[in-house]
């Protein structure tokens, strides 16, 4: 279970409910922004695997900031409402602090982004390779 539990069809359901209740046009959930690359799960550093395992098992997390809402202030990830994204620390060997590496999760199933440069760029994790 993830924090919060991620439901693959939540975006589509929300759009449909919104359309039915207030009228308007239903739109599909946006895809990854052009600035977001892709990375194979197998190409992630082992510490990112550890973080993803902790996310799947609901922790415990090593830092109090883990699981907090990621605001996407940089605008690199696709735009969503506040609370859609959550961030988690990826430990950096030899670092005395949290370092720059993070996993940011979206509410959709398997929507995990990795950044090694503290939000300057992101790669969508492909869990099938």
N, C-alpha and C positions, 0 to 999 in steps of 0.2 A: 504494500500500500504506500502511496506517495503522499506527501504533504503539499497541497490538499490532494485527495484521491483524484486521479486524472481519468476523465471519461472521454473516449475518442470522439463521440458524436455531440459533445456538449455545445460546441460552437454552432453546429447546424440546428440543433434543437432550440437554442436561444434565439437564433435568427427567425425560425419559424414561429415561435411563441410571440416574439416581438411583432412580427408581421400580422399575426392573427389578432393580437390585442390592440395594437395602435395603428395598424394599417401601414402601407408602404411596401417597399420592394425588398424581398429576401435576397441577401447576397451571400456568396460562399465565403468561408473563412479564408483570409488572405494566406498566400503561400509565403515562403521565406523571402526576405528582402534580397535585392540583388547583391548587396554587400556581404551576404552570408554564404560561406562556402560549405563544403561537405567534408566529412572525415569518417573513415571506417572505424568502427568500434575497436578493431584489432590494432589500429594505428595510434590509439590514445595512449598516453603514459599510464603505467600501472596504477598510479595514484588516482587517476580519473576513474579507472575501473573500480577501485575501492570506494570512491565517492558515489558512483552510480549504484553499487551494491548497497551502501548505506541508505540511499534514497529509497530503493526498492523495499528495504526492510524497515523503513521508518526510523532509522537511527539506531543508537544514539549518535549524535553528531559532535565532532570535536570542538566546534566553535559556536558561541551563542548566536552569531549572525546567520548560521546555516538554517535554511528554510524560510528566511524572511523574504518579503516581497521585493522583487527586482523591478525598478521603476522604468527601465529602458530609456533613461534620459538622453542617452547618446543617439537613440533612434536607429540603431543598427538592425535590431530585430524587427520583425513585422509588428505593426502597431496593433495593440490590444488594450482593453481596459485595465486599469490598475488592479492588481491582484492576480492577473493571468500568469505572470512569470514569478518564479522563486529561484533564489541563488544559493549555491553551496560551494564551500571551499574545496579546492583540490590541493592537497598538501604539496609543497615544494621542498624537496630534499635540501637541507642545509640552510633553509630560510628560518630566521628567528621570529617571523610574523606570518600572517596568512599568505603572503606572497601575492602574485598576480593571477594565478590560475583559478578558474571557476567553472562549474557546470551550472547552467541556467536552464530550468525546466519550464515548459509551457503546459497548459492544461490538457492538451491533446495527448493521446497515448504515444509513447516513444518520441516525444518532442523534447529532445535534450540537445542543448547547445554547449559547445566547449569553447572557452577563450583562454589563451595563454598570455594575453597582453592586457589584462584588466579592462575588458569591454571595448577595446579599440576595434576588434574584429571577432567574429564568431564562426564556428563551423557546426553545422547540423550533424549530429552523430547518426551514422547509418548503422543500425544494429544488425543488419543482415550480412555484414562482411567483417 
